[in-house]
Amino acid sequence: MTLDLYAASSRPLTRRPDRETAHSFSFGEHYDPANLGFGPLIAHNDDKVSPGGGYPTHPHSDLEIVTWVLSGALVHTDSLGHHSVLEPGTVQVQSAGSGITHSEIADAASGPTRFVQAWVRPDSSGGTPSRAVSSPVVAAGLHRVAGGSDLPIGVAGATFWVGSVASSVVLPEAPLLHVFDASSGDAWRVRDEPGRSLELAAPGSLLVWAFDH
């Protein structure tokens, strides 16, 4: 049973002229063999992007790509024919399957954009690429917005939760929990402590991944 804190100051940063990305795990030029992922979660990136900046068209395969927009707006375009603007409070699940290309650009009319994107390794490779989007109404406390009976994720037992927490919260019951406080930038990794409560030093905006393996 463990709960490990990963302070915001410990996360490596990738800086580009149009964006800054804080990485929770080994990523790109920031290779760390001791920090390759947590359960099936292999990337958890906090992106702050200038208007009109972002990620031009690029490929993915065999990933579940889950995006949560915190501020601004993100223009998403992909090889499945989708083109839409993701606004704050929007969750998108893209199953790359056998292969897709997509682009993610901060809407120039909406000012700076911040979004968190997670990459989750699916249970099986290949498969048919897909995309689903939802704008759930999220009140105080944690609420499941993807996985389970919500937007499907190609990982059995994986769920994604978001919510605003004033001081303490009871976390989802799962063997593996990755908890990210978007307000402070701190994160926690929790193992084998189902039903654990988490105390925050200040009100936070939490993004929580729960895995059963």
C-alpha positions in Angstrom: 0.0 0.0 0.0 1.6 3.2 -1.1 0.8 6.8 -1.9 3.6 8.7 -3.6 3.6 12.5 -4.2 5.1 13.8 -7.4 5.4 17.6 -7.0 4.9 19.9 -9.9 8.5 21.1 -9.7 9.8 17.6 -10.3 8.1 17.1 -13.7 10.3 17.7 -16.8 9.2 20.4 -19.2 9.3 20.6 -23.0 9.4 24.2 -24.2 8.7 25.2 -27.8 8.0 28.7 -29.2 4.2 28.1 -29.2 3.8 25.8 -26.2 5.1 24.4 -22.9 4.4 20.8 -21.8 4.9 19.3 -18.3 5.3 15.5 -18.4 4.4 13.1 -15.7 6.3 10.3 -17.3 9.3 9.6 -19.5 8.5 11.4 -22.8 10.5 12.3 -25.9 13.8 14.0 -25.0 13.0 13.4 -21.3 13.8 9.7 -21.1 13.7 8.2 -17.7 13.8 4.4 -17.6 12.6 4.5 -14.0 9.4 6.4 -14.9 8.0 4.9 -18.1 4.4 4.8 -16.9 1.9 3.7 -14.2 -0.2 0.7 -15.0 -1.4 1.1 -18.6 -1.0 4.9 -18.4 2.2 5.8 -20.4 1.8 9.6 -20.9 0.1 12.3 -18.9 0.9 15.7 -20.4 -0.2 19.1 -19.2 0.0 21.4 -22.3 -0.2 25.2 -22.3 -0.4 26.4 -25.9 -0.3 29.9 -27.5 -3.2 30.9 -29.8 -2.7 29.2 -33.2 0.0 26.9 -31.8 0.0 23.3 -31.0 0.5 20.0 -32.8 0.2 19.8 -36.6 -0.9 16.6 -38.3 0.9 13.5 -36.9 0.3 9.8 -36.6 -0.7 7.4 -33.8 -1.5 3.8 -33.5 -2.4 1.4 -30.6 -3.2 4.1 -28.1 -6.2 5.4 -26.3 -5.8 9.1 -26.3 -7.9 11.0 -23.8 -8.0 14.8 -23.7 -9.5 17.1 -21.2 -9.6 20.9 -22.0 -9.1 23.2 -19.0 -9.1 26.6 -20.7 -9.2 28.3 -24.1 -10.3 26.0 -26.9 -8.6 23.2 -28.9 -9.3 22.6 -32.6 -9.2 18.9 -33.3 -9.0 17.4 -36.9 -8.4 13.8 -37.7 -8.2 11.3 -40.6 -11.6 9.9 -39.6 -13.1 13.1 -41.0 -13.7 14.9 -37.6 -13.2 18.6 -37.2 -14.4 20.2 -34.1 -13.5 22.7 -31.4 -13.1 21.3 -27.9 -14.0 23.8 -25.2 -13.3 23.8 -21.4 -15.1 20.9 -19.7 -14.9 18.7 -22.8 -13.5 15.2 -22.8 -12.4 13.4 -25.9 -11.5 9.8 -26.3 -9.7 8.8 -29.5 -8.9 5.2 -30.1 -6.0 5.2 -32.5 -6.4 1.5 -33.3 -4.6 0.4 -36.4 -3.6 4.0 -37.2 -4.8 7.5 -37.4 -3.4 11.0 -38.0 -4.7 14.0 -36.2 -3.9 17.6 -35.4 -4.5 19.6 -32.2 -4.2 23.4 -32.5 -5.2 26.1 -30.0 -8.1 28.1 -31.4 -6.6 31.5 -32.3 -9.8 33.4 -31.3 -9.9 31.9 -27.8 -6.6 33.0 -26.3 -4.1 30.6 -24.7 -5.3 27.1 -24.3 -4.5 24.5 -21.6 -5.4 20.9 -21.9 -4.3 17.6 -20.3 -3.8 14.6 -22.5 -3.3 11.0 -21.4 -2.1 8.1 -23.5 -3.3 4.7 -22.3 -2.0 1.4 -23.7 -5.1 -0.6 -25.0 -5.8 -4.2 -24.1 -5.3 -5.3 -27.7 -3.5 -3.9 -30.7 -5.0 -3.0 -34.1 -8.7 -2.5 -34.1 -10.9 0.1 -35.8 -10.0 3.7 -35.0 -12.8 5.8 -33.4 -13.5 9.0 -31.6 -16.1 10.1 -29.0 -16.7 13.5 -27.3 -18.7 14.5 -24.3 -19.2 17.7 -22.3 -20.4 16.4 -19.0 -21.9 18.6 -16.3 -19.4 18.3 -13.4 -20.5 19.6 -10.0 -18.3 19.6 -6.8 -16.6 16.3 -6.0 -15.3 13.6 -8.4 -17.4 12.5 -11.3 -16.6 9.7 -13.9 -16.5 11.2 -17.4 -15.0 8.3 -19.4 -14.7 4.5 -19.1 -17.3 2.2 -17.6 -20.8 3.1 -19.0 -19.5 6.5 -20.0 -17.4 7.2 -23.1 -15.7 3.8 -23.9 -12.0 3.3 -23.4 -10.3 0.3 -24.9 -8.9 -0.7 -21.5 -10.9 -3.0 -19.3 -11.4 -1.5 -15.9 -10.0 1.9 -16.7 -12.0 5.0 -15.8 -11.3 8.7 -15.9 -12.7 11.1 -13.2 -12.7 14.9 -12.9 -14.0 17.4 -10.3 -13.4 20.3 -8.0 -12.4 19.5 -4.5 -12.4 22.0 -1.6 -10.2 20.1 0.9 -10.7 16.4 0.9 -12.1 13.7 -1.3 -12.6 9.9 -1.2 -10.9 8.5 -4.2 -12.4 5.8 -6.5 -11.9 2.2 -5.4 -9.3 0.7 -7.6 -5.9 -0.9 -7.1 -4.1 1.8 -9.2 -4.9 5.5 -9.0 -3.2 8.4 -10.7 -4.4 11.7 -9.2 -3.4 15.1 -10.8 -4.3 18.4 -9.3 -4.5 20.9 -12.2 -4.6 23.8 -9.8 -1.2 23.1 -8.2 0.4 20.8 -10.8 1.1 18.1 -8.1 0.3 14.4 -8.7 -0.1 11.3 -6.6 0.2 7.6 -7.5 -1.7 5.4 -5.2 -1.4 1.6 -5.0 -3.6 -0.9 -3.3 -5.5 1.6 -1.0 -9.1 1.3 -2.2 -11.4 3.9 -0.7 -8.6 6.1 0.4 -9.3 9.8 1.1 -6.9 12.5 -0.1 -6.4 15.8 1.8 -5.5 18.9 -0.2 -3.7 21.9 1.2 -5.9 24.2 -1.0 -9.0 23.8 -3.2 -8.0 21.8 -6.3 -9.2 20.7 -9.7 -8.6 17.0 -9.8 -8.2 14.6 -12.8 -8.1 11.0 -11.6 -7.3 7.8 -13.6 -8.4 4.5 -12.0 -7.2 1.1 -13.2 -7.9 -2.4 -12.0 -4.6 -3.7 -13.3 
